[in-house]
């Protein structure tokens, strides 16, 4: 199992890329995972600088997603690495291979 952490400018860019890479398909019955995809999780915004008592948080630009799949997929340039954006997925460390 592969866990990919992804960063996109917006949800539309993410949707288009995930469709193009065969992560899921959209039919008249709804959205279905395909090609070994186990989960797609919308993370949303990630805090770059936490809020203080006087200042609101500052967020990284764009939106973030996690994808769990049995397939090896080239997500560059949207794949992110833990040195910059740290979050976990299903209790696994960033960029785990199960």
HUJOLIN-V24806 format. One line per field, one symbol per residue. ss: DSSP state (H for helix, E for strand, C for the rest). A space follows every 50 residues. Layout:
# HUJOLIN-V24806
ss=???
This chain:
# HUJOLIN-V24806
ss=CEEEEEEECCHHHHHHHHHHCCCEEEECCEEEECCCEEEEEEEECCEEEC CCCCCCCEECCCEEEEEEECCCCCCCCCECCCCCCCCCECCECCCCEC
